[in-house]
C-alpha cells in the first residue's frame, strides 16, 4: 500500500503476523524480496491492518497521536537485528539514544557498528523509531529515509533541537535518554 504523508510517499506491507514494512519510497534497504514475487507481503490498499496503520501514521505525523498500537512482524531480520529493533521500541518519544548506548544496553558494548547496521535495516521506519538514534556527540547521523526526514521527526517529537540552557556554552542538542 502506498500513502502520501507530510514527509513524502510511504510504502507499507503486512504479513499474517502484523505490520512488516513501512518505508519512505526510495529509501535505502527496502526488502525487495518481500515486496515482489511469491514471498511478497500483502500491500493491498484495502488490507485492514494497512488501513489502520495509514490512519495511525497520519495522526502521528499530524501530532495528534503519540504512539502506534499495531501488531508488528519483525521476523524479516536476523535474530540480532530483531533484538536491536526491539530495543529501539523502548526509546521513548522525545528522547534519543546513541549507537554506543544501544550496544551497551544489549550487553554488546563493542558491537556499535553492527548495531548501526541493524538500525539502518529497520523495516518499520517511524513505527520502530530508528530516527531516535544519533551520534555519541549529539550529531544527527544517517537515516535510510534521509536526514531531512530524521530532523523533521525529531522536531515533531520535541527532541530536536533541544531547548538551549541559559548558559552561553550550552549547545542545541537532542534530549538524550542514554541507558
ZARO-689738 format. One record per residue (C-alpha): residue number from 1; residue in three letters; chain; x, y, z. Coordinates in pm, 1 decimal, always signed. Layout:
BEGIN
<resi: NUM, resn: ala, chain: A, u: X, v: Y, w: Z>;
...
END
This chain:
BEGIN
<resi: 1, resn: unk, chain: A, u: +0.0, v: +0.0, w: +0.0>;
<resi: 2, resn: unk, chain: A, u: +131.5, v: +343.3, w: -87.9>;
<resi: 3, resn: unk, chain: A, u: +20.8, v: +651.9, w: +102.0>;
<resi: 4, resn: unk, chain: A, u: +108.9, v: +1017.8, w: +77.6>;
<resi: 5, resn: unk, chain: A, u: +238.6, v: +1169.6, w: +402.2>;
<resi: 6, resn: unk, chain: A, u: +367.6, v: +1506.9, w: +516.5>;
<resi: 7, resn: unk, chain: A, u: +719.9, v: +1364.9, w: +476.6>;
<resi: 8, resn: unk, chain: A, u: +670.0, v: +1209.4, w: +135.2>;
<resi: 9, resn: unk, chain: A, u: +528.7, v: +888.5, w: -9.2>;
<resi: 10, resn: unk, chain: A, u: +538.8, v: +581.3, w: +214.5>;
<resi: 11, resn: unk, chain: A, u: +500.1, v: +216.6, w: +125.6>;
<resi: 12, resn: unk, chain: A, u: +356.5, v: -28.4, w: +378.2>;
<resi: 13, resn: unk, chain: A, u: +325.7, v: -406.3, w: +381.3>;
<resi: 14, resn: unk, chain: A, u: +177.0, v: -664.9, w: +615.0>;
<resi: 15, resn: unk, chain: A, u: +243.6, v: -1029.4, w: +683.0>;
<resi: 16, resn: unk, chain: A, u: -1.9, v: -1264.7, w: +852.8>;
<resi: 17, resn: unk, chain: A, u: +171.0, v: -1173.3, w: +1184.0>;
<resi: 18, resn: unk, chain: A, u: +141.8, v: -794.6, w: +1158.3>;
<resi: 19, resn: unk, chain: A, u: +280.9, v: -478.7, w: +1003.6>;
<resi: 20, resn: unk, chain: A, u: +602.3, v: -594.5, w: +840.5>;
<resi: 21, resn: unk, chain: A, u: +719.1, v: -292.1, w: +646.0>;
<resi: 22, resn: unk, chain: A, u: +690.4, v: +83.7, w: +637.2>;
<resi: 23, resn: unk, chain: A, u: +938.7, v: +264.5, w: +415.7>;
<resi: 24, resn: unk, chain: A, u: +969.9, v: +600.3, w: +253.9>;
<resi: 25, resn: unk, chain: A, u: +967.5, v: +541.8, w: -119.7>;
<resi: 26, resn: unk, chain: A, u: +1319.4, v: +516.7, w: -249.6>;
<resi: 27, resn: unk, chain: A, u: +1482.5, v: +479.2, w: +91.0>;
<resi: 28, resn: unk, chain: A, u: +1783.5, v: +257.7, w: +125.9>;
<resi: 29, resn: unk, chain: A, u: +1746.1, v: -105.7, w: +230.6>;
<resi: 30, resn: unk, chain: A, u: +1394.4, v: -182.5, w: +108.9>;
<resi: 31, resn: unk, chain: A, u: +1347.2, v: -559.4, w: +148.2>;
<resi: 32, resn: unk, chain: A, u: +1278.4, v: -618.9, w: -219.2>;
<resi: 33, resn: unk, chain: A, u: +1236.0, v: -995.6, w: -174.9>;
<resi: 34, resn: unk, chain: A, u: +931.5, v: -924.4, w: +42.9>;
<resi: 35, resn: unk, chain: A, u: +782.2, v: -666.9, w: -191.2>;
<resi: 36, resn: unk, chain: A, u: +772.1, v: -871.2, w: -513.0>;
<resi: 37, resn: unk, chain: A, u: +712.6, v: -1229.3, w: -616.7>;
<resi: 38, resn: unk, chain: A, u: +584.8, v: -1536.3, w: -438.9>;
<resi: 39, resn: unk, chain: A, u: +716.0, v: -1431.1, w: -95.6>;
<resi: 40, resn: unk, chain: A, u: +569.5, v: -1081.1, w: -110.9>;
<resi: 41, resn: unk, chain: A, u: +391.5, v: -936.2, w: +190.4>;
<resi: 42, resn: unk, chain: A, u: +38.2, v: -805.8, w: +143.8>;
<resi: 43, resn: unk, chain: A, u: +25.4, v: -443.8, w: +32.3>;
<resi: 44, resn: unk, chain: A, u: -330.7, v: -404.4, w: -95.6>;
<resi: 45, resn: unk, chain: A, u: -486.3, v: -63.1, w: -34.4>;
<resi: 46, resn: unk, chain: A, u: -787.5, v: -224.7, w: +134.2>;
<resi: 47, resn: unk, chain: A, u: -590.2, v: -451.9, w: +371.6>;
<resi: 48, resn: unk, chain: A, u: -743.6, v: -382.3, w: +717.4>;
<resi: 49, resn: unk, chain: A, u: -411.8, v: -364.0, w: +904.7>;
<resi: 50, resn: unk, chain: A, u: -257.9, v: -134.8, w: +643.7>;
<resi: 51, resn: unk, chain: A, u: -561.4, v: +94.1, w: +651.8>;
<resi: 52, resn: unk, chain: A, u: -527.4, v: +110.8, w: +1030.7>;
<resi: 53, resn: unk, chain: A, u: -151.8, v: +172.0, w: +1004.3>;
<resi: 54, resn: unk, chain: A, u: -204.8, v: +450.4, w: +749.8>;
<resi: 55, resn: unk, chain: A, u: -451.2, v: +621.5, w: +984.0>;
<resi: 56, resn: unk, chain: A, u: -216.7, v: +594.0, w: +1280.5>;
<resi: 57, resn: unk, chain: A, u: +77.2, v: +720.0, w: +1074.4>;
<resi: 58, resn: unk, chain: A, u: -124.5, v: +1020.4, w: +958.8>;
<resi: 59, resn: unk, chain: A, u: -221.8, v: +1101.1, w: +1317.6>;
<resi: 60, resn: unk, chain: A, u: +135.6, v: +1059.9, w: +1435.8>;
<resi: 61, resn: unk, chain: A, u: +275.1, v: +1291.8, w: +1171.8>;
<resi: 62, resn: unk, chain: A, u: -3.8, v: +1543.1, w: +1242.4>;
<resi: 63, resn: unk, chain: A, u: +91.4, v: +1542.7, w: +1609.8>;
<resi: 64, resn: unk, chain: A, u: -244.4, v: +1408.5, w: +1727.2>;
<resi: 65, resn: unk, chain: A, u: -112.1, v: +1059.1, w: +1807.4>;
<resi: 66, resn: unk, chain: A, u: +195.5, v: +993.5, w: +2020.0>;
<resi: 67, resn: unk, chain: A, u: +237.7, v: +618.9, w: +1974.3>;
<resi: 68, resn: unk, chain: A, u: +146.1, v: +331.2, w: +1745.8>;
<resi: 69, resn: unk, chain: A, u: -80.8, v: +46.1, w: +1851.0>;
<resi: 70, resn: unk, chain: A, u: -27.9, v: -215.8, w: +1582.5>;
<resi: 71, resn: unk, chain: A, u: +83.9, v: -578.5, w: +1573.6>;
<resi: 72, resn: unk, chain: A, u: +438.4, v: -582.5, w: +1435.9>;
<resi: 73, resn: unk, chain: A, u: +622.2, v: -852.2, w: +1244.3>;
<resi: 74, resn: unk, chain: A, u: +999.1, v: -812.7, w: +1284.0>;
<resi: 75, resn: unk, chain: A, u: +1076.4, v: -1161.5, w: +1151.5>;
<resi: 76, resn: unk, chain: A, u: +1240.8, v: -1038.9, w: +830.7>;
<resi: 77, resn: unk, chain: A, u: +1559.4, v: -965.3, w: +1023.8>;
<resi: 78, resn: unk, chain: A, u: +1826.3, v: -1183.8, w: +1176.5>;
<resi: 79, resn: unk, chain: A, u: +1794.7, v: -1261.6, w: +1547.2>;
<resi: 80, resn: unk, chain: A, u: +2048.0, v: -982.8, w: +1620.6>;
<resi: 81, resn: unk, chain: A, u: +1860.9, v: -731.0, w: +1404.3>;
<resi: 82, resn: unk, chain: A, u: +1534.2, v: -823.5, w: +1575.7>;
<resi: 83, resn: unk, chain: A, u: +1699.5, v: -769.3, w: +1914.7>;
<resi: 84, resn: unk, chain: A, u: +1814.5, v: -422.0, w: +1806.8>;
<resi: 85, resn: unk, chain: A, u: +1473.5, v: -334.3, w: +1664.2>;
<resi: 86, resn: unk, chain: A, u: +1301.8, v: -439.7, w: +1988.7>;
<resi: 87, resn: unk, chain: A, u: +1547.0, v: -217.9, w: +2180.7>;
<resi: 88, resn: unk, chain: A, u: +1451.5, v: +74.2, w: +1955.0>;
<resi: 89, resn: unk, chain: A, u: +1088.8, v: +31.0, w: +2060.3>;
<resi: 90, resn: unk, chain: A, u: +1196.2, v: +121.2, w: +2416.2>;
<resi: 91, resn: unk, chain: A, u: +1338.7, v: +461.1, w: +2313.8>;
<resi: 92, resn: unk, chain: A, u: +1055.4, v: +691.8, w: +2411.9>;
<resi: 93, resn: unk, chain: A, u: +908.3, v: +974.5, w: +2211.4>;
<resi: 94, resn: unk, chain: A, u: +1100.5, v: +1295.9, w: +2270.4>;
<resi: 95, resn: unk, chain: A, u: +1417.9, v: +1105.8, w: +2361.0>;
<resi: 96, resn: unk, chain: A, u: +1721.7, v: +994.6, w: +2170.5>;
<resi: 97, resn: unk, chain: A, u: +1992.2, v: +737.6, w: +2221.3>;
<resi: 98, resn: unk, chain: A, u: +2325.6, v: +658.2, w: +2058.2>;
<resi: 99, resn: unk, chain: A, u: +2460.8, v: +352.2, w: +1882.5>;
<resi: 100, resn: unk, chain: A, u: +2702.4, v: +301.3, w: +2169.9>;
<resi: 101, resn: unk, chain: A, u: +2426.3, v: +326.0, w: +2429.5>;
<resi: 102, resn: unk, chain: A, u: +2219.5, v: +71.2, w: +2236.2>;
<resi: 103, resn: unk, chain: A, u: +2512.5, v: -168.2, w: +2212.0>;
<resi: 104, resn: unk, chain: A, u: +2574.4, v: -138.9, w: +2587.6>;
<resi: 105, resn: unk, chain: A, u: +2203.3, v: -189.8, w: +2658.3>;
<resi: 106, resn: unk, chain: A, u: +2220.1, v: -510.7, w: +2454.7>;
<resi: 107, resn: unk, chain: A, u: +2525.6, v: -623.6, w: +2655.5>;
<resi: 108, resn: unk, chain: A, u: +2739.5, v: -598.1, w: +2341.4>;
<resi: 109, resn: unk, chain: A, u: +2948.2, v: -287.2, w: +2412.4>;
<resi: 110, resn: unk, chain: A, u: +3184.1, v: -345.3, w: +2119.1>;
<resi: 111, resn: unk, chain: A, u: +2907.3, v: -400.3, w: +1863.7>;
<resi: 112, resn: unk, chain: A, u: +2836.4, v: -33.9, w: +1783.6>;
<resi: 113, resn: unk, chain: A, u: +2887.1, v: -80.4, w: +1409.6>;
<resi: 114, resn: unk, chain: A, u: +2674.7, v: -393.0, w: +1399.9>;
<resi: 115, resn: unk, chain: A, u: +2404.1, v: -208.6, w: +1593.6>;
<resi: 116, resn: unk, chain: A, u: +2429.9, v: +77.3, w: +1343.3>;
<resi: 117, resn: unk, chain: A, u: +2391.8, v: -162.8, w: +1052.8>;
<resi: 118, resn: unk, chain: A, u: +2085.2, v: -322.0, w: +1216.0>;
<resi: 119, resn: unk, chain: A, u: +1931.5, v: +20.1, w: +1284.8>;
<resi: 120, resn: unk, chain: A, u: +1983.3, v: +108.6, w: +917.9>;
<resi: 121, resn: unk, chain: A, u: +1797.7, v: -203.5, w: +806.6>;
<resi: 122, resn: unk, chain: A, u: +1492.4, v: -140.3, w: +1024.3>;
<resi: 123, resn: unk, chain: A, u: +1192.0, v: -239.5, w: +810.0>;
<resi: 124, resn: unk, chain: A, u: +942.6, v: -26.6, w: +1005.6>;
<resi: 125, resn: unk, chain: A, u: +1052.3, v: +335.8, w: +979.7>;
<resi: 126, resn: unk, chain: A, u: +887.2, v: +567.7, w: +1230.4>;
<resi: 127, resn: unk, chain: A, u: +694.3, v: +283.3, w: +1399.8>;
<resi: 128, resn: unk, chain: A, u: +1020.8, v: +126.7, w: +1519.4>;
<resi: 129, resn: unk, chain: A, u: +1187.0, v: +460.6, w: +1593.2>;
<resi: 130, resn: unk, chain: A, u: +1530.3, v: +429.6, w: +1434.9>;
<resi: 131, resn: unk, chain: A, u: +1521.7, v: +806.6, w: +1378.7>;
<resi: 132, resn: unk, chain: A, u: +1582.2, v: +847.8, w: +1753.1>;
<resi: 133, resn: unk, chain: A, u: +1937.3, v: +714.0, w: +1725.3>;
<resi: 134, resn: unk, chain: A, u: +2202.6, v: +983.9, w: +1699.7>;
<resi: 135, resn: unk, chain: A, u: +2579.9, v: +1002.8, w: +1721.7>;
<resi: 136, resn: unk, chain: A, u: +2755.0, v: +989.3, w: +2059.3>;
<resi: 137, resn: unk, chain: A, u: +2839.0, v: +1359.3, w: +2023.8>;
<resi: 138, resn: unk, chain: A, u: +2473.3, v: +1450.4, w: +1970.0>;
<resi: 139, resn: unk, chain: A, u: +2506.8, v: +1492.4, w: +1593.9>;
<resi: 140, resn: unk, chain: A, u: +2246.8, v: +1365.0, w: +1354.2>;
<resi: 141, resn: unk, chain: A, u: +2374.2, v: +1060.4, w: +1172.8>;
<resi: 142, resn: unk, chain: A, u: +2247.9, v: +856.5, w: +880.9>;
<resi: 143, resn: unk, chain: A, u: +1884.9, v: +769.0, w: +828.1>;
<resi: 144, resn: unk, chain: A, u: +1768.9, v: +545.7, w: +544.2>;
<resi: 145, resn: unk, chain: A, u: +1480.5, v: +785.8, w: +477.5>;
<resi: 146, resn: unk, chain: A, u: +1711.4, v: +1090.0, w: +464.2>;
<resi: 147, resn: unk, chain: A, u: +1841.2, v: +1331.5, w: +727.5>;
<resi: 148, resn: unk, chain: A, u: +1575.9, v: +1589.5, w: +640.6>;
<resi: 149, resn: unk, chain: A, u: +1306.8, v: +1340.9, w: +745.4>;
<resi: 150, resn: unk, chain: A, u: +1501.3, v: +1240.5, w: +1057.2>;
<resi: 151, resn: unk, chain: A, u: +1525.8, v: +1606.8, w: +1157.6>;
<resi: 152, resn: unk, chain: A, u: +1153.8, v: +1658.4, w: +1094.6>;
<resi: 153, resn: unk, chain: A, u: +1058.7, v: +1351.8, w: +1301.8>;
<resi: 154, resn: unk, chain: A, u: +1278.9, v: +1452.3, w: +1594.6>;
<resi: 155, resn: unk, chain: A, u: +1141.7, v: +1808.0, w: +1580.8>;
<resi: 156, resn: unk, chain: A, u: +784.7, v: +1673.9, w: +1575.7>;
<resi: 157, resn: unk, chain: A, u: +862.7, v: +1470.5, w: +1887.4>;
<resi: 158, resn: unk, chain: A, u: +1027.4, v: +1764.2, w: +2064.4>;
<resi: 159, resn: unk, chain: A, u: +1374.3, v: +1609.0, w: +2061.0>;
<resi: 160, resn: unk, chain: A, u: +1538.3, v: +1838.6, w: +1802.8>;
<resi: 161, resn: unk, chain: A, u: +1655.1, v: +2099.4, w: +1853.7>;
<resi: 162, resn: unk, chain: A, u: +1662.6, v: +2062.8, w: +2228.6>;
<resi: 163, resn: unk, chain: A, u: +1588.6, v: +2366.0, w: +2444.9>;
<resi: 164, resn: unk, chain: A, u: +1905.2, v: +2568.0, w: +2494.3>;
<resi: 165, resn: unk, chain: A, u: +2009.0, v: +2618.9, w: +2857.1>;
<resi: 166, resn: unk, chain: A, u: +2075.3, v: +2970.1, w: +2980.1>;
<resi: 167, resn: unk, chain: A, u: +2449.8, v: +2911.4, w: +2969.5>;
<resi: 168, resn: unk, chain: A, u: +2618.0, v: +3054.8, w: +2661.8>;
<resi: 169, resn: unk, chain: A, u: +2825.1, v: +2737.1, w: +2639.4>;
<resi: 170, resn: unk, chain: A, u: +2517.3, v: +2519.1, w: +2601.0>;
<resi: 171, resn: unk, chain: A, u: +2451.8, v: +2386.2, w: +2255.2>;
<resi: 172, resn: unk, chain: A, u: +2124.2, v: +2286.5, w: +2094.7>;
<resi: 173, resn: unk, chain: A, u: +2139.1, v: +1907.5, w: +2114.3>;
<resi: 174, resn: unk, chain: A, u: +1866.6, v: +1647.9, w: +2130.0>;
<resi: 175, resn: unk, chain: A, u: +1729.6, v: +1534.0, w: +2463.1>;
<resi: 176, resn: unk, chain: A, u: +1915.9, v: +1218.5, w: +2541.5>;
<resi: 177, resn: unk, chain: A, u: +1795.6, v: +909.7, w: +2719.7>;
<resi: 178, resn: unk, chain: A, u: +2108.6, v: +700.5, w: +2729.9>;
<resi: 179, resn: unk, chain: A, u: +2068.3, v: +372.0, w: +2903.4>;
END
